[in-house]
């Protein structure tokens, strides 16, 4: 996991806060104050009624705040806290997410529920994050880290208090609730969500994990496996109209297609390259995205892949989000895929093309070779070019790496014909000079 110190400094909130978010909030409160003054001036006889409504609203919100505080206290007795001794992997994901965002870790509690959800309880004091057991069971580690990072981003950006106060004034409250929550604060809510998405992306450090997390949450994990990414995201054309933009503002959340587009644009922007100049800013998921996601006066059009890939390694639409990460264009020639280097599955005879310099292998979706097995660690092993040869490196995996039937201690030199086993998956190393 990358350190939160980038180029001699820590990542700051303004590095990923979405443009105009604070301005939108200030203008919203200014508008509300102006409307109140105008109403009292135009309808002086009704000013007392307005004051009564405001007083009742204030009392209601006070009661609601007290309820939230009580719920926060009840968490300690009804939910299970994530710690180094229990749910160790989840605790590590949360700790790394906070470190990447250069902020303090937030306490996390697990709630047993069949619904996938994650939310924050509390205000300014000591907020905590609640995540349901269903989300933990169904989401990959990188996806979980993205969602945890989003909540940390909300807390770090100061969104929590207002989002909490707006919750009882949501769509379930006729007319007034809809007006306040969606119309009046709609623009700020959308910008705050874009900020949180950026925080989640930085936290998990993988565009693949971030986008797949949003899509899984939007359509469901089961349907995600059958999703044609390109066709779904082509729906962005339907909302790039005046009517589409207006309805997005009054919606409770930004459109999913727009959230993906904004995150992709951020990952390719100079703003992101400044805060993470040595990090890989995107993945081959870019090849699965429509051109509309790249059409901008500030961004170059999507370029075709610079290195041909064997037909057998081209994924189907359903699996495009498991593609490995690529490096920025300055590194493509040095670490591009090399068809002469392969790991061939012993059981299925499926070839996996390696990279010229370093190939990452593991369970996490941003590896170059993804192994879908509980016996594989998130980042299990690497194959690295060393002079004229190659080294097989164990990245401190839980179950180890086996070379020709022998478990390696840390690293070992490999040659053509060697057999590599990770969990139950066995491969033959092929090198054609």
N, C-alpha and C positions, 0 to 999 in steps of 0.2 A: 504494500500500500504506500502510495506516495506521501511524502511529508507535507505538512501544511505550510512549510517555509519554502516559498517559491522565489527564486532569484534574490535571495537575501532578505525577503520580507514575508509577512504573513498575508494570507488572503483576507481582504476586508469586505465588509458588507457592501460598500459601494462598488466593489468589483463585479458583483452579480445582481445587484438590485435593478429591477426593470425600470427603464427610463420613464420618467413622469409619474411614478407611483406616489411619491410624497406630494407632488404638486396637485395630483388628482384628489388626494384626500383633503388637502387644504382648501381647494376650490369647492369641494363638496360641503364641508362645514361652513364655508363662507356663504354658499348658496342657501343652506338651511337657515342660517342666521338672518340673511337678507329676506327670505320668505316670511320668517316669523315677524320681523319688524314691519314688513309691508302689510301683513295680515292685521297686525294691531293698529296700524295707521289707517287702513282702509275700512276696517270693521271694528271701531273702538267699542261698540256695544258687545261685541263677541270676545273681547280680550280676556274677560274673566273666565269664560268657558275654555278659551285656549290655555290659560294658565292652569285651570283645573285638569285639563287633559294632560298637560306636561307634568303636573304634580303626580297624577295617577301613574303615568308612564315611569316617572322616576322611582316611585314606590315599588312598582312592579319589577323594574330592573334591579332594585336593591334586594328584593326578595329572591330574585333569580341568582344574583351574585352570591348571596348567602347559601343558596342551594348548591351552587357549583363548589363552594368551599367545603360544604358538608360532603358532597360526593368525592371530592379530592381526599378528604380524610378517610372516607369509607373504603377507598382503594386499598389502604394499607391492611385492611382486614378481609377483603373479599377477592382481591386479585393477587397474582403471583409476580413478585419483582424479579427482573432479570439481573443477574449478578455473575461474577467470575466463577462462582461455585455451582450455579444452576443456569441452564441455558447459556453455556459458555460461548458458543458460536454466535448467538444473537447479541450477546454483550460485546463481543469483539467487533461485530459489524457496527454497532452503535458507537463504540469508542472510536473506531477508525473514521466513521462519518463525521463525528464532532471534531476530530483532529484535522481532517481535510478542510473543514470549514473554519478552522482556527477559533473554535469556541469551546465552552465547557460542556462535558457530556450531560445529557438530560436523563433523569431516571425513567426507566421503561418498565411497564407492567403488562402482563399477558392476561387477556380476558377470554374465557371459553365462550365461543360463539360460532355458529355456522355461517355467519355473514363476514365477508372480507371487509375489514375496516381498520383504520388507524386514525387517531385523533389526539388532540392535546387538551388536558384539563388544567385549569388554573389561569392566573392573570400575570401580574408582574413578578410576584414573589418567587415561588418555586414551582413552575409548571412541570408537568410530567406527561409522558407519552403513553397511550394505551393502544396496544395492538392485539387483534383477535387471533385466536388459535387457528382459525381457518386460513387467514392470510399467511401465517407462518408455515402452515402445512403445504400450501399450494404455490407459493412464490419461491423463486430461486434466491439464493443469498444476495446476488447483485440487485435483484428487484427489491428485496427487503431493505437493503442499504439505501436505495434511491428513496423509498417512502419515508424511512427514518430521517434521511437528510432533508426531505421536504418539510417535515414537522420542525426539525431543528432550525431550518431556514425561516419558517414562520415565526418561531420564537425569537430568533436573533434579529429579525427585521421589525419586531414589535407589532406583528399582526394579531397576536393571540387575543389581546384584550378586546379589540373591536370585533373580531370574528366571533368571539364568545358572546358579546352583547347583542350582535345582530342575529344570532341563532334563534332566539325566541320570536324574532320578528321576521321569520322566514316565510316561505310560500304557504305554510299552513295557516297563517293569519290572513284572512281575506283583505283585499284592497290595500290597507295601510302597510301590512307586513310586506306584501309584494312590492309596493311602491318604494319603501325604504331600502329593503334588502337587495332588490334587483335593479331598480331604476335609479334611485338616488345614489347608492353606493356601488352600482354595477360596474362602472369603469374602474374604480379602485380595486374592487374584488378581483376582476380579471387581471389587472397588473400585479396584484399581490400573488396570484396563483402562478403567473409567469416567473416571478422572483423565486417562489418556492421550487418550481421545476428546475431552475438553474442551480439552486442550492442542492437539490437531490442529485443532479448530474455531477456536480463537483464532488459530492460526498461519495458516490459509487465509482466515479472516475471511468465511466464507460457509457458511451452513447447507446450501445446495444442494450445494456441493462436498463437504461433510463427509458428508452422508447418502448421496449418490450414490456416493461412494468406498466406504463400508461395504457398500452393496448390490452394487456391482460386484464387490468382493472376495468377498462371500458367495455370490453366484449365478453369477458369471462375466460378463465384459463382453458376450458375445454374447447370453446369456439376459437380461441386464439390459435390452437394447433391446426385449424382448418382455414385460417384467415389468409386471403391473398392480400398481402401488405400494400402492393401498388394500387390495386383496384379500390381498396378501402380509402386510402389516402387521396385518391383522385377526387373524392367527394369535396375536397377543399374548393374546387371550382364552384360548387353550389352555394358557398357562403361568401365568395369574393364578389359580392354585390352590395349595394347600399342597404338593401333590406336585410341581407345576411349579417352585415356588421351591426346593424341596429338591434336585431334579435339576439346577437351574441352578448351585447352589453346588458340586456335585461334578463339574460339567462342566469341561472344560479352559478354556473361554472363556464369557463371558456370552452369553446368547441374542442373536442379531442384532436381533430385535424389541425386546428390552429395551434394548440399546445405543442404538438409534434413539430410543426413548421417553425415556431418561434425558438424551440430548443435546438433544432438543427442549425438555424441561422446563427444562434449564439455560439454553437460549437465551432463554426467556421469563421467567426468574427475575429477582428484584430483585438477586441476587448478580451476574448478568451485566450488568445495566443500570448497576450502580455502577462496574464496571471499564471499561465502554465506553458511557458515557451518550450519546455522539454518534454511535455506530456503529449501523448497521442490524442489529438483533438476529436477524431472521429473514427468510424469503423467502416467496414465494407457494407454495412447496412445502407450507406448512401446510394449504392447501386440499386437498391430496391425502392427508392423514393422517386416520386414524380418530379418532373422538371420544375413544376410550380414551386417546389420547396426551395429552389435555388435561384429563381428569377428575381433579381434585385439589382438596383444600381450600385450596390456596395459589395456584392458577392459575384465571383466569377461563375459562369455556368458549369454544371457538372461535367468533368472531363472523363473520357472513356478510360478503362483500366489500361495501365501502361505495360502490364505483363500478361501474356495469354495464360489462361487456366485450362487445364485438361477438362474435357467434357464431363468425365465421370465425377469431377469435384464440384461441378456447378450445382447449387442447392435448388430444391423445389421451392415454390413460393411459400409453402407452409413452414419451411425451415430457414428462411433467409435471415431471420434475426439471430441465428446461432453462428453467423459468419464471424471469422476472426477479425481483430482490429488491424488496420493498416496504419502506417506512420505518416506524418506530413510529407508533402511532395519532395522535400529536400532529402529524405531518407529512402524514398521508394526504390532507387537504383541499388542501394546497398542491402536492403532487407526484403526485396520483393520475393514472391514465390519462385522457386526454381524447380521446374518439372523433372530435373535429373535427380532430385532428392525426394524420397518418398518413404512413408511408413505404410505398409500394406497389411491390412487385417488378416490374420491367419485363418479366421473362421469364415469371413464373408468375402475375402479377397478384395475388399474395398480399398482403393489407394487414397492416401492423404499426402498432398504435396507440401513439402517443408519450405521454410524460408531460407534465404542464403546465409544469414548470420545467426539468427536466434528464432526458435520455434517454441511457443509455450503450449503446454499440454495440461489439461485439468478439467474439472467439472464446471467451472464458471463459464458463462457464455462469451466472455471476451477473450478466451484463449484461442490460439490458432487451430488447435485440435481439441474439440470438446468431447469429453468422455462422460456419457450419461450413466453414472453409477455411483451408488452411495460409498463404494470403496475407494473412489477417487477423491482427492482433496480439491479444494477450489483452484489452487495453483499447484499442481502436483509435481511436474517435472519440466525441464527445458532441454532442448538439443541445441548446442552452441558450437559454432565453427571455431576451432582452435588451430591456427596455422593452416596446415594442409589437411587436417583431420577434423573429427567431430567429437564432442564430449556429451555424455548423457548425465544430466545434473538432477539430483533429488532435491526439490525445494522444500525440505523438511516436511514431507508428506506424512500422513497418519499411518498408511499401510505400506510405505516403501515402494521402491522401484527395483524390478528384477531384470537382469541381463543374462541371457543364456542359462536361465535356471538358478542364478546366484543373485542374492540381494546385494545391491551396491551400498557402500557406506555413505558416500556423499556425491561422488562423481566417478565416471569411468569412461574410457575411450571406446568408441564404437566404430565398427567397420561394416562393409557391405555383407549382408547375410546374417548379421546378428539378430537375435530375437529379444524383444523388449516386452515386458509384461507389467501392466498397471491394473491392479485389481484383477478382474476376470478377463480383461482385454489384452490380447497378445498381438504384437506386430512384428513384421520383418523389415529391417532397415535396408533400403535399396539406394544404391549410389551408382549413377552412370556417368562416368567421366568422359 
